[in-house]
């Protein structure tokens, strides 16, 4: 059974979906079914149950919001993907809070040629576990924030939070 929990954040509710203590999806939505719909058919076949309380992943989110920027790193995650995508997601988890990288830098950190920036962008776009797999820390080489599945305002807020800045979400 996939369990879903909702945790309040300054950028709106964060849905956290876990299976046997491992986070399989997380995203800034008040509707866990939106995240559930993005899971593989095999995981969807297990069913979804919304439960109360923050659970371990939610406790990590609350600690992160309170200033422990590395709290999310302790939560085990699992998401599908090719070996290349899994390498990119692992490299993403090693980008430290308060820092950003370009897509080409992310590819290089994953042991891929810098020309694999497009693959890095695709891995970010398909990331099911934001902000635990911190694709918000990847910026375009040409400047700006680029895109973000949950909107650029959320990406800006996360980067500002991690760098000690503050953006009022209202």
FIGUTI-493181 format. One line per 8 residues: number of its first residue (from 1); their letters; for each residue x, y, z of N, C-alpha, C, O. Coordinates in steps of 0.02 Angstrom, whole numbers, plus 50000, padded with zeros to 5 digits. Each point is the difference from the previous one (the first is absolute). Layout:
NUM = A = X Y Z X Y Z X Y Z X Y Z  ...
This chain:
1 = XXXXXXXX = 50042 49941 50000 49958 50059 50000 50045 50062 50000 50048 50005 50038  49935 50043 49919 50033 50065 49999 49964 50044 50051 49939 50006 49998  50099 50024 50048 49969 50046 50048 50016 50072 49980 50056 50015 49980  49895 50027 50026 50008 50071 49983 49988 50042 50062 49956 49986 50041  50085 50065 49966 49993 50049 50054 50006 50069 49970 50034 50010 49949  49934 50038 50082 50005 50070 49979 50036 50039 50055 49984 49994 50059  50064 50046 49920 50037 50042 50047 49994 50072 49976 50014 50015 49942  49966 50031 50102 49996 50071 49980 50069 50030 49991 50046 49986 50038
9 = XXXXXXXX = 49961 50056 49911 50062 50037 49989 49981 50072 49982 49942 50012 49983  50105 50034 50019 49984 50068 49979 49979 50005 49926 49969 50049 49980  50047 49900 49981 49981 50001 49929 49940 49956 49986 49987 49982 49943  49977 50000 50109 49940 49958 49993 50014 49929 50023 50057 49984 50018  49892 49975 49981 50007 49931 50024 50051 49960 49959 50006 50009 49939  50030 49948 50095 50047 49954 49968 49973 49930 50011 49995 49977 50057  49988 49988 49889 49977 49930 50004 50061 49954 50001 50046 50007 49960  49954 49947 50088 50055 49952 50008 49972 49929 49994 49957 49981 50040
17 = XXXXXXXX = 50066 49981 49912 49976 49932 49990 50057 49951 50014 50054 50006 49972  49933 49947 50073 50051 49952 50021 49975 49929 49991 49940 49986 50000  50109 49970 49992 49987 49928 49998 50052 49967 50043 50060 50004 49986  49918 49962 50067 50045 49965 50046 50057 50044 50025 50058 49979 50003  49926 50083 50013 50049 50046 50029 50044 50035 49950 50045 50038 50019  49944 49951 49916 50040 50032 49948 49956 50048 49962 49945 49981 49978  50078 50080 50014 49962 50051 49964 50001 49984 49925 50054 49993 49971  49886 50002 49999 49996 49984 49928 49974 50059 49960 50005 50000 49938
25 = XXXXXXXX = 49967 50050 50095 49977 50060 49966 49991 50055 50051 49982 49988 50058  50031 50074 49921 49989 50058 50042 49991 50059 49953 50037 50008 49951  49915 50034 50064 49989 50058 49958 49955 50051 50033 49960 49984 50044  50046 50078 49933 49962 50055 50028 49929 50000 49970 49985 50035 49952  49973 49924 50079 49930 49996 49981 49960 49979 50062 50024 49962 50042  49915 50062 49962 49956 49981 50055 49965 49935 49986 49965 49973 50043  50044 50000 49897 49965 49939 49980 50050 49944 49988 50031 49997 49947  49977 49957 50101 50047 49945 49991 49988 49958 49938 50046 49971 49972
33 = XXXXXXXX = 49891 50027 50005 49985 49960 49940 50036 50026 49939 50012 49962 49953  50005 50103 50046 50039 50027 49944 50069 49968 49997 50026 49985 49946  50004 50004 50112 50066 49967 50003 49992 49925 49986 50041 49971 49965  49907 50000 50062 49986 49929 49991 49993 49983 49926 50022 49947 49977  49946 50097 49985 49989 49989 49929 50066 49999 49961 50002 49973 49944  50051 50054 50083 50065 50002 49966 50043 49938 50016 50053 49991 49971  49924 49967 50075 50037 49940 50018 49993 49947 49946 49956 50004 49957  50088 49947 50045 49996 49945 49952 49936 49960 50012 49973 50000 50056
41 = XXXXXXXX = 50002 49966 49893 49941 49957 50010 50009 49949 50056 49953 49985 50036  50107 49987 49971 50013 49951 50053 49988 50031 50069 49969 49968 50043  50055 50093 49968 49988 50032 50065 49927 50020 50008 49972 49993 50054  49997 50031 49892 49930 50018 50004 49956 49940 50019 49948 50008 50032  50073 49933 49947 49960 49940 50014 49997 49984 50075 49958 49961 50022  50087 50069 50017 50001 49988 50072 49947 50040 50038 49985 49984 50057  49987 50067 49911 49949 50040 50032 50030 50059 50038 50060 50003 50012  49897 50044 50006 50020 50061 50034 49957 50010 50061 49939 49994 49997
49 = XXXXXXXX = 50093 50023 50058 49965 50016 50062 50028 50065 50027 50060 50006 50012  49897 50044 49998 50021 50063 50030 49996 49991 50076 49948 49981 50027  50107 50034 50007 50004 49992 50072 50018 50066 50033 50024 50046 49966  49964 49959 50098 50015 50061 50037 50070 49999 50028 50035 49949 49998  49986 50108 50027 50065 50007 50029 50054 50008 49948 49991 49979 49943  50065 50052 50075 50051 50015 49950 50042 49939 49979 50025 49999 49944  49984 49951 50100 50044 49945 49984 50072 50023 49994 50013 50060 50006  50034 49894 49982 50070 50019 49997 50016 50052 49946 50036 50047 50013
57 = XXXXXXXX = 49936 49944 49927 50014 50049 49946 49971 50068 50018 50032 50051 49988  49909 49950 50041 49970 50063 50021 50039 50034 50055 50008 50061 50000  50018 49900 50047 50042 50028 50053 50063 50031 49970 50023 50053 50022  50004 49914 49926 50060 50027 49966 49983 50066 49965 50040 50047 50001  49901 49957 49969 49978 50062 49968 49994 50056 50051 50023 50056 49989  49947 49929 50068 49992 50051 50053 50068 50023 50026 50010 50059 50013  50037 49895 49994 50068 50018 50022 50034 50043 49946 50033 50049 50017  49959 49933 49920 50027 50039 49944 49973 50071 50001 50038 50048 49993
65 = XXXXXXXX = 49897 49958 50016 49969 50067 50002 50023 50040 50060 50002 50062 49998  50016 49904 50057 50024 50033 50060 50074 50017 49997 50027 50031 50046  50006 49950 49899 50070 50020 49992 50050 49943 49994 50058 50012 49983  49922 49925 50030 50045 49944 49991 49997 49979 49926 49963 49955 49982  50077 50079 49978 49995 49993 49927 50022 49933 49974 49987 49984 49942  50045 49976 50098 50021 49933 49978 49954 49945 50026 50014 49941 49990  49931 50077 50043 49954 49950 50028 49970 49955 49947 49987 49941 50013  50001 50085 49928 49969 49961 49947 50046 49944 49975 49977 49949 49974
73 = XXXXXXXX = 50089 50061 50034 50049 49952 49975 49996 49932 50035 50020 49950 49971  49954 50049 50089 49998 49938 50039 49942 49954 49981 49997 49943 50022  49957 50082 49937 49941 49961 49982 50016 49957 49938 50021 50026 49949  49969 49908 50056 50012 49957 49942 49947 50013 49946 49941 50009 50015  50081 49992 49923 49955 50012 49943 50011 49946 49947 50053 49969 49997  49895 50021 49963 50005 49953 49945 49953 50023 49945 49941 50014 50012  50086 49991 49927 49957 50016 49944 50026 49963 49938 50060 49984 49996  49896 50002 49957 50020 49961 49942 50043 50042 49953 50002 50061 50005
81 = XXXXXXXX = 50031 49905 49950 50038 50036 49949 50056 49956 49972 50017 49948 50027  50010 50075 49919 50056 49967 49969 50061 50006 50045 50000 50041 50046  50052 49919 49941 50061 50009 50040 50027 50072 49997 50025 50026 50050  49971 50005 49891 50024 50070 49994 49958 50046 50044 50028 50042 50035  49906 49951 49962 49957 50043 50041 50014 49989 50074 50002 50048 50038  50007 49890 49982 50015 49986 50071 50066 50032 50021 50005 50025 50056  50045 49974 49900 50064 50033 50016 49989 50075 50008 50029 50031 50045  49931 49998 49912 49986 50072 50005 49962 50017 50063 50015 50050 50033
89 = XXXXXXXX = 49936 49909 49985 49963 50012 50062 50046 49993 50061 49994 50038 50047  50051 49913 49952 50048 49992 50055 50046 50061 50004 50015 50025 50054  50007 50000 49888 50043 50060 49999 49962 50061 50026 50029 50043 50034  49907 49961 49952 49959 50055 50025 49999 50000 50076 50004 50053 50032  49990 49889 49998 49997 49996 50073 50066 50022 50032 50002 50012 50061  50051 49992 49900 50064 50021 50027 50013 50074 49992 50051 50026 50024  49905 50009 49941 50006 50073 49994 49977 50029 50067 49943 49992 50021  50102 50041 50012 49987 50024 50068 49951 50059 50001 49999 50041 49954
97 = XXXXXXXX = 49961 49963 50100 49955 50058 50007 50039 50065 49998 50057 50004 50025  49914 50046 49946 50033 50066 49995 50045 50006 49940 50029 50053 49988  49977 49893 49973 50040 50002 49939 49957 49981 49941 49948 49967 50007  50073 50053 49934 49965 49980 49939 50052 49977 49949 50059 50016 50005  49918 49946 49947 50042 49976 49945 49961 50011 49935 49940 50009 50000  50096 49989 49945 49968 50002 49935 49984 49928 49980 50023 49952 50031  49937 50041 49916 49984 49933 49976 50063 49964 49977 50007 49940 50011  50039 50096 49956 50063 49969 49978 50042 49979 50060 50031 49946 49999
105 = XXXXXXXX = 49971 50095 50054 50037 49982 50060 49970 49938 50033 50036 49957 50024  49897 50039 49977 49968 49941 50028 50019 49938 49961 50015 49948 50030  49985 50057 49904 50020 49943 49958 50071 49979 50017 50014 49940 50007  50031 50108 49999 50070 49984 50017 50005 49967 50068 50038 49952 50009  49924 50072 50040 50001 49969 50067 49975 49928 49999 50019 49960 50041  49938 50025 49910 49973 49932 49993 50047 49956 49959 49985 49942 49987  50073 50086 49993 50047 49961 49961 49982 49996 49927 50024 49956 49964  49934 50089 50014 49979 50002 49930 50035 50059 49965 50021 50046 50034
113 = XXXXXXXX = 49985 49951 49900 50029 50058 49966 49958 50062 50011 49939 49997 50008  50094 50060 49991 49964 50063 50010 49947 50010 49946 49953 50038 50008  50056 49926 49936 49950 50005 49947 49935 49964 50019 49951 50003 49963  50048 49965 50094 49940 49965 50023 49954 50047 50040 49958 49977 50038  50051 50088 49952 49958 50049 50035 49926 49988 49986 49958 50010 50043  50026 49970 49896 49930 49986 49983 49973 49942 50041 49943 50002 50023  50098 49946 49987 49979 49944 50042 49989 50023 50072 49954 49977 50034  50089 50068 49989 49993 50028 50068 49934 50038 50006 49965 49995 50050
121 = XXXXXXXX = 50019 50044 49898 49937 50036 50001 49940 49953 50001 49952 50013 50035  50052 49934 49927 49947 49950 49999 49993 49966 50068 49944 49988 50023  50112 49996 50009 49997 49968 50066 49967 50047 50051 49963 49977 50043  50051 50087 49952 49967 50049 50044 49926 50003 49986 49959 50001 50046  50023 50001 49891 49929 50005 49981 49960 49939 50022 49941 50005 50016  50091 49937 49985 49966 49938 50019 50008 49982 50074 49976 49948 50022  50056 50094 50016 50011 49988 50071 49934 49996 50037 49959 50046 49997  50029 49899 50038 49938 49990 50038 50006 50019 50073 49950 49997 50036
129 = XXXXXXXX = 50110 50022 49987 50010 50006 50072 50030 50068 50018 50054 50004 50028  49911 50049 49955 50021 50068 50017 49976 50016 50071 49945 49979 50017  50092 50056 50022 50068 50026 49992 50054 49953 50026 50057 50021 50006  49926 49916 50011 50049 49952 50026 50054 49983 49948 50058 49992 50018  49922 50003 49919 50048 49997 49945 49997 50071 49971 49955 50016 49962  50093 50027 50058 49993 50072 49993 50013 50029 49931 50050 50033 49988  49905 49953 49966 50008 50027 49932 49993 50076 50000 50019 50033 49951  49955 49996 50103 49995 50073 50003 50070 50032 50003 50007 50060 49989
137 = XXXXXXXX = 50044 49901 50027 50068 50027 50005 50037 50001 49933 50059 50017 49997  49906 49966 49949 50030 50001 49933 49972 50059 49961 49940 50009 49994  50107 50032 49980 49981 50060 49964 50029 49998 49929 50051 49967 49989  49917 50067 49964 50028 50002 49933 50066 50038 49998 50010 50048 50038  50035 49931 49917 50065 50033 49994 49993 50072 49978 50042 50042 50015  49905 49974 49948 49990 50067 49974 49971 50049 50050 49989 50058 49983  49998 49920 50078 49972 50044 50051 49926 49988 50011 49968 49962 49963  50006 50069 50088 49930 49992 50018 49989 49936 50039 50047 49965 50019
145 = XXXXXXXX = 49889 50020 49993 49982 49942 50040 49981 49939 49957 50001 49944 50025  49980 50068 49913 49976 49944 49959 49932 49979 50024 49966 50037 50035  50014 49904 49947 49935 49974 50019 50004 49960 50064 50054 49984 50025  49887 49999 50001 49994 49958 50058 49929 49971 49999 49953 50038 49989  50040 49898 50022 49935 49967 49995 49947 50035 50043 49942 50004 49981  50077 50022 50077 49953 50031 50046 49998 50076 49994 49971 50034 50041  50062 49993 49908 49999 50071 49987 50065 50034 50022 50031 49980 50049  49987 50072 49915 50062 50035 50014 49999 50033 50069 50052 50005 50032
153 = XXXXXXXX = 49890 50018 49991 49997 50031 50066 50020 49951 50055 50034 50020 50048  49946 49917 49946 50020 49950 50049 50076 49989 49997 50033 49996 50051  49994 49999 49888 50072 49991 49991 50038 50058 50030 50049 49990 50036  49929 50072 49950 50032 50059 50028 49998 49998 50076 50050 50016 50033  49893 49965 49996 49993 49999 50072 50048 49949 50031 50033 50015 50049  49970 49925 49922 50045 49948 50026 50073 50023 49998 50037 49990 50048  49984 50039 49896 50069 50024 49994 50014 50055 50051 50052 50001 50032  49900 50046 49976 50009 50054 50048 50003 49972 50072 50041 50022 50040
161 = XXXXXXXX = 49915 49931 49976 49999 49969 50066 50068 49968 50015 50027 50008 50055  50000 49956 49897 50062 49965 50010 50061 50046 50003 50051 49982 50029  49944 50076 49941 50057 50045 50000 49994 50054 50055 50039 50047 50002  49912 49944 50041 49992 50045 50057 49958 50061 49984 49990 50043 50043  49987 49961 49896 49955 50055 49981 49929 49982 50018 49987 49944 50023  49968 50101 49967 49930 49986 50014 49958 50034 49947 50009 50059 49986  49947 49904 49986 49951 50028 49953 49932 49989 50032 49981 49943 50014  49982 50110 49997 49932 49995 50027 49957 49967 49948 49995 50023 49943
169 = XX = 49972 49923 50076 49960 49961 49953 49932 50031 49987 49962 49973 49960  50022 50082 50071 49933 50029 49991 50001 50057 49952 49948 50031 49987
